[in-house]
Structure formats: structure tokens, C-alpha cells
Amino acid sequence: MPQSAPVLTFETLAVSLEGNIAHVALNRPEQLNAMNGDMFREIGEAFRALDAIPSVRAVVLSGNGKLFTAGLDLKESASLLGQAEGDPARVREKLRRHILFWQDCLSTLEECRAPVVACVHGACLGGGIDLITAADMRICTEDAYFTIQEVNVGIVADVGTLQRMPHLLPQGILRELAYTGRKFTSAEADKYGFVNSVHADKEAALAAATALAHAIAAKSPMAVTGTKAIINHSRDHSLRDGLEYVAAWNSGQLLGEDVVKAATAALTRQEVTFADLLAADD
């Protein structure tokens, strides 16, 4: 049975746990889920907390309300970007640290040992692209569209889009989207493999995302978390470094009980239950 987990309560997110699946929903529907400072901070807190819960094996990320997210909360960020009081160098150094903090918050999706399935309906603009590119997989509705919005407001995307999307889209398509800020439809996203699948509406997309999460959760958590770590490492390193890393990883993991269980399941065609990972010491 999954271990009991603490209730996670946030101002800008709705987080729920059901068995081995966690669900994180952006929860500022009246503000179109615009991403303010609190949301960035709470995204980081939520995914760090979920990463520490041994029973969590997959996470579904969605947005409450009429759309996934309208992107960065421009009303809040305008004062930050336009701050002029004080020494200019110190003001800009402070802004740099603020950007790095936002980056770290969204990188928690990538760093979370449990795979993250983003489920997008309606618009996903600006900071929303930064967010979902840090997820492992993306599912969307037919009416979904994506926009690298930053160029439309005169800035460079700086919280992960331009670093992660080159691994998810062809260079020419990415550059067109980043230079023009045009809408990228669900049909195009499907065509270029940016999303795993497209569904008629939010209910169907959430059902597909949840089914995918359950399929992942049924596998050995040792194998899944290791596979995620290896894929992420290989993306950021050379082929030789990746081969060395997976050799070191598996040399320590192949003696685990999950290997025997998985082999038995394959031979007998019976389902097996894998134990949760161990909680880290406080």
C-alpha cells in the first residue's frame, strides 16, 4: 500500500495525492493562472515536497479554469523589471538573482525523480512554455495553443524555454516561434512531437494524462527514477559521459529486488507490486 503523505496546501496551486499519483493544478483561474512570484515559489516548493514523498511515482500538471496559463503576471513583473531606485549595477544584480530563482523553481519539475506529465488546455503562453518544457511529457487539447510570448513584449525568454525547446522541436521551427511570437497550434505541436497526444477536450486530456501516469507508476520506481536521471544527464553531456554514467548507475542498482520481480512478471505474465522508495533521513 502507498505510504501516507502530508497534505500540501498552497495559495496558487491545488495539490492532491491519490495512491502513487500526485496532481498539481495551477490555481489562479480568475487571473487566468497568470504566474506571479508566489506561483513560481510555490511550484518549487510543491515539486520539492512531492520529490521527497516515497509513494509518489508520477505527477500530473494541469491548470484550473478556462485555460492552462496566460503566462507571466505582467502587472507584478512590471514593477520588478522597471525598478530604478539605487545603484544601477546593484539593481540589475538583484534582478539577475531573481531570474535565477525563477529558473530554479521551474527546474524542480526536471529534478523531481517522479516523471511529470503536463496537461494543457486552451492557452499556454510565455512562462507556461518555460514550465511545460521542464516536464517529461506533454498532452494537450485540440483547442490548445502555445506562444513564446516574450518577444511580443520586447524581452528574451529567460526561464528555460530557449534552453529546453531545442531538444523538443526542430531548430527552424523553434526559431520561427521564438522570433515571431506567433501561436503554435495543437496540430503543429502534434506534428513536430512537442506533445505526446492531442484530445478533444480537457476531460479527455486529463484522463489520458492520468492513464499515462498510472502506467508509469505501475513500473519499478527504481527503474523509472533511474531512467529519468539517465535521460536528463545524457541530454546535457556527451555520449561518452552518458555511457559512463549509466554504467556507474546500473552497477549499483542491478542487484535490487525489482529486477527479480520484473523478470518474474515477464515470465509468468502476472502483475507484480513494487515497493515504494525509501524516505530520505531528516
BELURRA-V942369 format. One record per run of one state. SS is the DSSP state (A for helix, B for strand, O for the rest). FROM is the first residue (numbers start at 1). TO is the last residue. If there is no record, write none. Layout:
# BELURRA-V942369
SS FROM TO
SS FROM TO
This chain:
# BELURRA-V942369
O 1 8
B 9 9
O 10 12
B 13 18
O 19 20
B 21 26
O 27 28
A 29 31
O 32 34
B 35 35
O 36 36
A 37 51
O 52 57
B 58 63
O 64 68
B 69 69
O 70 71
B 72 72
O 73 73
A 74 81
O 82 87
A 88 111
O 112 114
B 115 120
O 121 122
B 123 125
O 126 126
A 127 133
O 134 136
B 137 141
O 142 144
B 145 147
O 148 148
A 149 153
O 154 160
A 161 167
O 168 170
A 171 180
O 181 183
B 184 185
A 186 191
O 192 196
B 197 199
O 200 201
A 202 217
O 218 220
A 221 236
O 237 238
A 239 253
O 254 256
A 257 268
O 269 282
